[in-house]
Amino acid sequence: MGWSGMSNGDLLTAVESNFDVVVTLDSNMQYQQHVESLNVAIIVIASRSNRLEDVEPAMTEVNEAVRNVRPGTATRVVV
């Protein structure tokens, strides 16, 4: 979508206009932004690395979180 290199704030503004949820491995995003003022939910995957074999075990819980989150909230999924 051409969003590479955007700051987290700009990225979240772009996401708000196009999506309901953002899933990220950036564990600091929820602390660096005013999440409660966003019209999007953030799901943070906390894993040992961003390698598929480290992230994949979280997918069931991430899918469940996507179904239940509300805008302006951050949910942390720990692997």
N, C-alpha and C positions, 0 to 999 in steps of 0.2 A: 504494500500500500504506500510505499515511499516514506515510511515513518522511521527508517533507520537513522540513528544519530540524534533523535529528538530527546530533549530533557524529559524527565518523568512528568513534570507539570504539563508540558505541551502535549506529550503523548496521551495523558489522561483526558485532556480537553478534546483531542481528536477521537479518542475511544468513546467518550460520552455521546458524541453525535452519531456513532455508528453501531455501538454494541451495548449490551446490558451488563456484561461481566468481562473483566480482564483477569487472566490467569498468568502469574509471573513467578519467576524464581528469584526475583529481586526482593530479598527479605527486608530491605530498608524502605521500600516504597511506601508501605503503610505508615511509617513513622515520619517520612519526609513530606507528606502531603496532608492536606486537611480532608481526610477521607469522608467525614460526615457531611461535607458540603458538596460532594460529588453526586452526580446522577448516574453512577455506575458502581457496581460492587467489585471489590478486589479479592482475589483468592491467591494467597501466597503459598507456594509449595516450598517447604523447608526440607531440603535433602542434602546429602553429603556432597553431591556435585550436580552438574546439569547433564550428566551422561544419562542416556535412556534407561540403562539398567538400574540407576539410582532413583529416577523419577517415576518410572512406570508403576511401581507398587502403590503409588499415591492416587492413581487414576480413578479407582472405584470411589474413594472418598472425595476426590475433586468433582466427579460427576454428581455425587449426592449434594455437595455444597452448591454447585451451579443451580440445582433445582430449588434450593432453599434460601439463597442469599437475597438481601434487599439492597437497593441503592444506598450509598453512603456508609457501607459497612466493609470491614476487611475480615477475612477468614483465613486462618493459618492452618495448613494441612502439613503435618509432620510425618516424614517417612523414617 
